[in-house]
């Protein structure tokens, strides 16, 4: 299959999230870029609670339990590129929905993570990366790019506690 450009993948992720929310009885609307840092506004008619979702999508994870292995961060299931600004976004009503499309099996996985947990991980991961680079005698480039990873169950992470699927996969109840 030929490579798909990022815009259709991003849009597919947002529509996949909207369909999952609809199937679970939520009222949800895409913001189409009109609300800063929010892709979908969600209302739970049962509890009358409101949530904001930022959707991040990737399209590559394989069928195995691990997608990659980082020299500094061990094995991880999948990851998403983030930005430095995500280190400081800690709105209790904001959740990130990380979507992974599997190009070989066509399976989709959803990880719904509170913004506070994302901010803590992204900040800690980048700080740990800079320290590891310094320890190696190099100098890490201090740019805006960050990563958010979902780890692998049972793997011990030395540098930073890494989120695993048990807590966040299909967290459609928006638990913190």
C-alpha positions in Angstrom: 0.0 0.0 0.0 1.3 3.4 -0.8 2.1 5.9 2.0 -0.8 8.0 3.1 -0.2 11.7 3.7 -0.7 13.0 7.3 -3.8 15.0 6.8 -6.1 12.2 5.7 -4.7 10.0 8.6 -5.4 12.8 11.1 -9.0 13.2 9.8 -9.6 9.5 9.8 -8.5 9.4 13.5 -10.9 12.2 14.4 -13.8 10.4 12.6 -12.9 7.1 14.2 -13.0 8.8 17.7 -16.3 10.4 16.9 -17.8 7.1 15.9 -16.6 5.4 19.1 -18.1 8.3 21.2 -21.4 8.0 19.3 -21.6 4.3 19.9 -21.1 4.9 23.6 -24.0 7.4 23.9 -21.9 10.6 24.0 -22.9 13.8 22.1 -19.7 14.8 20.3 -18.8 17.5 17.8 -15.7 18.2 15.8 -14.4 21.8 16.2 -12.8 22.0 12.8 -9.9 24.1 14.2 -12.2 26.8 15.8 -11.2 25.9 19.3 -7.6 26.0 20.2 -6.0 22.7 21.2 -9.4 20.9 21.0 -10.5 18.7 18.2 -13.7 17.3 19.7 -16.1 18.6 22.3 -17.9 15.8 24.2 -21.0 15.9 26.4 -22.2 12.9 28.5 -26.0 13.2 28.6 -26.1 10.8 31.6 -23.8 12.7 33.8 -24.0 16.1 32.1 -20.2 16.3 32.2 -18.3 18.0 29.4 -14.9 17.0 28.0 -12.5 18.3 25.5 -10.5 15.9 23.3 -7.3 16.5 21.3 -6.9 13.6 18.8 -3.4 12.5 17.8 -3.2 9.8 15.2 -0.5 7.5 13.8 -0.6 4.9 11.1 2.0 2.2 11.5 2.0 -0.1 14.5 2.7 -3.7 13.7 0.9 -6.8 15.0 3.5 -7.6 17.6 3.5 -6.2 21.2 6.2 -3.8 20.5 6.7 -1.3 17.7 10.1 -0.1 18.8 12.9 -0.1 21.2 14.6 3.1 22.3 18.1 2.9 23.6 17.1 5.2 26.5 13.5 4.3 27.0 13.3 0.5 26.4 10.4 -1.1 24.5 7.2 0.8 23.6 4.0 -0.2 21.9 3.5 3.0 19.9 4.3 6.7 20.0 3.1 10.1 18.8 4.9 13.3 18.0 4.0 16.1 20.4 5.2 19.7 20.9 6.9 21.5 23.7 3.6 23.3 24.5 2.1 20.0 25.6 4.4 20.0 28.7 2.2 22.8 30.2 -1.3 21.9 29.2 -3.0 20.5 32.4 -6.7 21.2 32.0 -8.7 18.6 34.0 -11.4 18.6 31.3 -8.9 18.0 28.5 -8.0 14.5 27.4 -5.9 13.3 24.5 -7.2 10.5 22.4 -4.2 8.8 20.9 -5.3 6.7 17.9 -3.1 4.0 16.2 -4.2 2.5 12.9 -2.5 -0.8 12.0 -1.8 -0.8 8.3 -1.5 -4.6 8.0 -4.4 -5.8 10.1 -6.6 -2.7 9.8 -7.1 -2.7 13.6 -7.5 0.5 15.5 -6.4 1.2 19.1 -7.5 4.1 21.2 -5.7 5.5 24.3 -7.6 8.2 26.2 -5.1 10.0 28.5 -5.7 13.0 30.8 -3.8 16.1 29.8 -2.1 16.2 33.2 -0.6 12.8 32.6 0.5 13.7 29.1 2.2 16.9 30.3 4.0 15.1 33.0 5.2 12.3 30.7 6.2 14.6 27.8 8.2 16.9 30.1 9.9 14.1 31.9 10.6 12.1 28.7 12.3 15.1 27.1 14.3 15.9 30.2 15.4 12.3 30.5 16.4 12.3 26.9 18.6 15.4 27.3 20.2 13.9 30.4 21.0 10.6 28.5 22.5 12.6 25.6 24.7 14.5 28.0 25.8 11.3 29.8 26.8 9.9 26.4 29.0 12.9 25.9 26.8 14.5 23.3 24.5 17.4 23.4 20.8 16.9 22.8 19.1 19.4 20.5 16.7 21.5 22.6 13.9 21.9 20.0 10.1 21.9 20.2 9.6 18.3 19.3 8.5 15.9 22.0 7.2 12.3 22.1 4.4 10.6 24.0 4.7 6.8 24.2 2.5 4.0 25.3 4.7 1.4 26.9 4.5 -2.4 27.0 3.0 -4.2 29.9 5.5 -5.8 32.3 8.5 -3.7 31.0 10.5 -1.8 33.7 11.2 1.7 32.6 14.3 3.2 34.3 14.2 6.8 33.1 10.6 7.7 33.4 7.4 5.9 34.3 5.8 5.1 30.9 2.0 4.8 30.5 0.8 1.3 29.5 -2.3 0.1 27.8 -4.0 -1.2 31.0 -4.7 2.2 32.3 -5.5 4.1 29.1 -6.6 1.9 26.3 -10.3 2.4 25.6 -10.7 4.7 28.6 -14.0 6.0 27.2 -15.2 6.8 30.8 -12.6 9.5 30.9 -10.9 8.3 34.1 -8.0 10.3 35.3 
